[in-house]
């Protein structure tokens, strides 16, 4: 996979995650029902949304770091041994920072 394709893939995922985070944050800020049973359901949903929100922000951070490595010309090199990361590994996990040997 070409670096341009990886950059496009990362930017598309970045945009998708930003939209998801914005939607979740908007949901957190909207008013809650006056009905007690409905409030219980909303509270349970908030817990799930909070976890999704946390995971989306963590993934967005990894993507931002990968885009920074692309800009700096260090993308695709293992942070452990500085060897090139297998292209198939990068294709599967484009924000990965380690080769398979250093990951183990």
trRosetta pair geometry for C-beta under 8 A, 3 or more apart (Angstrom, degrees):
i j d omega theta_ij theta_ji phi_ij phi_ji
1 5 5.0 -116 -176 83 92 130
1 6 5.7 106 128 -55 118 92
1 87 6.2 166 26 -177 79 106
1 90 6.9 -144 54 101 120 106
1 91 5.0 138 -10 -93 137 101
2 5 4.6 96 61 4 83 102
2 6 7.1 -149 97 -4 45 85
3 6 5.5 -53 -147 38 37 112
3 7 6.1 40 153 -22 68 104
3 70 6.6 149 -172 -142 107 104
3 75 6.9 118 -133 85 109 135
3 76 7.8 -84 -97 -32 100 134
4 7 5.7 -51 -147 35 31 112
4 8 6.4 33 152 -19 63 105
5 8 5.7 -52 -148 36 32 112
5 9 6.3 34 152 -19 65 106
6 9 5.5 -54 -147 37 32 113
6 10 6.2 31 154 -18 66 106
6 70 7.2 -173 103 -98 111 131
6 75 7.5 160 111 155 144 143
6 90 6.7 -25 -112 153 138 114
6 91 7.9 -105 -94 -98 99 55
6 94 5.3 172 -154 -145 96 123
7 10 5.8 -55 -146 38 30 110
7 11 6.2 27 156 -17 65 108
7 67 7.1 93 -136 -121 79 81
7 70 5.5 138 -92 -174 101 162
8 11 5.8 -57 -144 39 28 108
8 12 6.3 30 156 -20 64 106
9 12 5.9 -55 -148 35 27 110
9 13 6.4 23 155 -14 63 108
9 94 5.8 155 101 -42 126 169
10 13 5.8 -58 -148 40 30 108
10 14 6.1 38 151 -26 65 107
10 63 5.3 164 -164 -159 91 95
10 66 5.6 -140 -127 99 144 123
10 67 5.5 177 132 -69 138 91
10 70 7.4 -173 41 -21 157 147
10 94 5.7 -137 -70 122 95 135
10 95 7.0 121 -118 -69 110 91
11 14 5.3 -48 -144 33 33 119
11 15 6.5 35 155 -19 64 102
11 67 7.2 94 -72 -101 75 129
12 15 5.8 -54 -151 35 31 110
12 16 6.4 32 151 -18 64 107
13 16 5.5 -53 -146 38 34 115
13 17 6.2 33 156 -18 67 106
13 59 7.7 -95 158 148 116 114
13 63 5.7 -152 98 -112 112 148
13 94 7.9 156 13 58 149 129
14 17 6.0 -57 -147 38 27 108
14 18 6.4 29 154 -21 63 106
14 60 6.5 97 -134 -138 67 80
14 63 5.0 -170 -79 130 88 140
14 64 7.0 108 -120 -68 120 69
14 67 7.1 12 -62 -40 148 142
15 18 5.7 -53 -147 34 30 112
15 19 6.5 31 154 -18 63 104
16 19 5.9 -56 -153 35 30 111
16 20 6.4 28 151 -18 64 108
17 20 5.5 -54 -146 38 35 113
17 21 6.2 35 155 -20 68 105
17 56 5.0 167 -155 -171 92 92
17 57 8.0 154 170 -78 116 29
17 59 6.0 -150 -112 93 145 106
17 60 4.4 -175 127 -78 143 100
17 63 7.0 160 18 21 150 149
18 21 5.8 -53 -145 37 30 110
18 22 6.3 31 155 -19 63 108
18 60 6.9 111 -64 -122 66 135
19 22 5.8 -57 -148 38 29 112
19 23 6.3 28 155 -19 65 107
20 23 5.8 -56 -147 36 29 110
20 24 6.4 27 155 -17 64 107
20 52 7.6 -108 165 151 117 107
20 56 5.1 -140 102 -133 123 151
21 24 5.8 -56 -147 37 30 109
21 25 6.2 27 156 -17 65 109
21 53 6.4 97 -127 -142 71 76
21 56 5.2 -170 -69 118 88 131
21 57 6.2 97 -109 -71 129 79
21 60 6.9 -21 -38 -34 141 153
22 25 5.8 -57 -145 39 28 109
22 26 6.3 32 154 -21 64 106
23 26 5.7 -52 -148 34 30 113
23 27 6.5 33 152 -20 63 104
24 27 5.6 -53 -152 33 33 113
24 28 6.6 37 150 -22 65 102
24 49 5.3 167 -148 -176 103 103
24 52 6.4 -165 -100 95 144 106
24 53 4.6 -171 133 -86 153 101
24 56 7.3 157 4 34 147 149
25 28 5.5 -48 -149 31 36 115
25 29 6.6 26 154 -14 64 109
25 53 7.3 114 -59 -129 71 128
26 29 5.9 -65 -151 41 32 106
26 30 6.7 39 153 -35 66 99
27 30 6.0 -45 -148 16 34 112
27 49 6.2 -114 93 -151 136 158
28 46 7.1 96 -111 -135 80 99
28 49 7.1 -173 -66 121 90 136
28 53 7.9 25 -44 -74 132 157
32 38 8.0 160 174 118 81 98
32 39 5.9 66 161 -114 123 85
32 42 5.5 153 -140 118 103 164
33 38 3.8 -35 85 109 157 132
33 39 5.7 -138 71 -60 92 68
33 42 6.3 170 17 -28 102 141
34 38 7.9 38 59 59 37 125
34 39 8.0 -38 169 -50 8 111
35 38 3.9 67 80 15 108 114
35 39 6.6 -173 91 -16 53 83
36 39 5.5 -52 -149 31 32 116
36 40 6.8 36 153 -22 63 99
37 40 5.8 -49 -156 28 34 113
37 41 6.8 31 149 -14 63 104
38 41 5.6 -54 -152 38 37 112
38 42 6.2 38 150 -20 68 107
39 42 5.5 -54 -144 38 32 113
39 43 6.2 37 154 -24 65 103
40 43 5.7 -51 -149 32 29 113
40 44 6.7 30 152 -17 62 104
41 44 5.8 -54 -153 35 33 111
41 45 6.4 32 150 -17 66 107
42 45 5.5 -54 -147 39 33 113
42 46 6.3 42 151 -28 65 102
43 46 5.5 -47 -149 27 32 116
43 47 7.1 37 151 -22 60 97
44 47 5.9 -50 -162 25 35 113
44 48 7.1 29 147 -11 64 102
45 48 5.7 -56 -155 38 39 110
45 49 6.1 37 150 -17 71 108
46 49 5.5 -55 -142 42 33 111
46 50 6.0 41 155 -28 66 103
47 50 5.7 -49 -147 29 28 115
47 51 6.8 26 154 -15 60 102
48 51 5.9 -56 -156 35 33 109
48 52 6.5 29 149 -15 67 107
49 52 5.5 -55 -145 40 35 111
49 53 5.9 42 153 -25 67 106
50 53 5.5 -51 -146 35 29 117
50 54 6.4 32 153 -21 63 105
51 54 5.7 -51 -148 34 31 113
51 55 6.4 28 155 -15 64 107
52 55 5.8 -57 -147 40 30 110
52 56 6.1 32 154 -21 66 108
53 56 5.9 -56 -145 36 26 110
53 57 6.4 24 157 -16 63 107
54 57 6.0 -58 -150 36 28 108
54 58 6.4 26 154 -18 63 108
55 58 5.7 -55 -146 36 31 111
55 59 6.3 28 156 -15 66 107
56 59 5.9 -56 -146 40 30 108
56 60 6.2 34 153 -23 64 107
57 60 5.5 -51 -144 36 31 115
57 61 6.5 37 153 -23 62 102
58 61 5.7 -52 -154 31 31 114
58 62 6.8 31 149 -17 63 103
59 62 5.6 -52 -152 35 37 113
59 63 6.4 36 151 -18 67 105
59 95 7.7 143 -163 39 67 160
60 63 5.6 -55 -148 38 33 112
60 64 6.3 37 153 -21 66 104
61 64 5.7 -51 -146 35 31 112
61 65 6.5 32 154 -18 63 105
62 65 5.7 -55 -151 36 31 112
62 66 6.4 33 151 -20 64 105
62 95 4.1 91 146 147 101 146
63 66 5.5 -52 -148 35 34 113
63 67 6.4 35 153 -18 66 103
63 94 7.9 40 -117 94 79 102
63 95 5.3 -83 -84 -84 49 138
64 67 5.7 -53 -149 37 32 111
64 68 6.5 35 150 -20 64 104
65 68 5.5 -52 -150 35 33 114
65 69 6.5 35 150 -19 65 102
65 95 6.8 88 69 -163 93 104
65 97 7.7 -30 125 -73 129 121
66 69 5.6 -51 -150 34 34 112
66 70 6.5 40 148 -22 64 101
66 75 6.5 71 -170 -121 70 110
66 94 6.2 91 -178 132 159 80
66 95 4.0 -107 -43 -119 138 74
67 70 5.4 -46 -150 31 36 116
67 71 6.5 35 152 -17 64 104
68 71 5.7 -54 -149 37 33 111
68 72 6.2 23 154 -11 66 111
69 72 5.7 -61 -141 46 31 106
69 74 4.8 -91 -157 79 84 87
69 75 4.1 121 121 -76 100 72
69 76 7.9 163 138 0 122 54
70 73 7.8 37 176 -67 27 27
70 75 4.3 21 -81 -37 57 146
72 75 7.7 130 60 -28 78 77
74 77 5.6 -81 -176 39 69 119
76 84 5.9 -4 147 -148 96 77
76 85 5.4 -138 -166 38 54 97
76 87 7.9 3 -140 -92 117 66
76 90 6.0 -10 -112 -88 83 151
77 82 5.5 3 171 -158 114 54
77 83 7.0 167 -152 84 72 18
77 84 6.2 -50 -101 -97 63 45
77 85 6.8 -161 -101 -13 10 88
78 81 4.9 14 93 48 134 76
78 82 6.0 -96 68 -42 79 12
78 83 5.2 11 20 53 122 68
78 84 7.5 24 -13 82 88 3
78 85 5.5 133 -62 -67 78 87
78 97 7.3 94 -147 149 46 54
78 98 5.2 52 -146 -144 91 46
78 99 4.1 -48 -81 -15 134 93
78 102 5.4 131 -174 13 131 146
79 82 7.8 36 -128 -73 14 56
79 97 4.5 4 -7 159 125 105
79 98 5.9 -66 40 -77 87 74
79 102 7.6 -177 65 128 64 156
80 98 5.2 45 -6 -129 115 102
80 99 7.1 -110 49 29 112 85
80 102 3.3 160 51 -147 154 147
81 99 6.5 -47 41 24 115 125
81 101 7.1 0 -3 85 147 117
81 102 5.5 -154 -9 -62 100 126
83 99 5.8 -10 77 -36 104 151
84 99 7.7 81 100 -86 34 120
85 89 5.5 -106 165 79 98 124
85 90 5.5 112 106 -55 116 101
85 96 6.5 165 -168 98 156 110
85 98 7.2 125 -102 126 118 19
85 99 4.9 -155 -111 -88 69 71
86 89 4.2 86 70 2 95 108
86 90 7.1 -170 92 -6 50 83
86 99 6.7 100 -8 -143 82 87
86 100 6.5 4 7 -13 127 110
87 90 5.5 -55 -147 39 37 112
87 91 6.2 42 152 -26 68 102
88 91 5.5 -47 -146 31 33 115
88 92 6.5 29 155 -14 63 105
89 92 6.0 -59 -151 39 30 107
89 93 6.4 -32 169 42 67 97
89 96 6.1 -82 149 65 99 157
89 99 7.2 120 61 -141 166 51
89 100 6.2 -144 -88 -50 146 96
90 93 7.0 -83 -131 71 24 59
90 94 5.7 54 175 -115 69 53
90 96 6.5 -132 -102 45 54 109
91 94 7.0 16 -127 -72 17 84
93 96 4.0 70 110 -41 114 113
96 103 7.8 -29 -169 -78 119 133
98 102 4.2 -124 -168 90 111 112
98 103 4.6 145 103 -64 124 80
99 102 5.2 84 53 16 77 100
99 103 6.9 -139 94 -11 36 93
100 103 5.5 -55 -143 34 32 116
100 104 6.7 26 160 -18 64 104
101 104 6.3 -62 -156 33 28 103
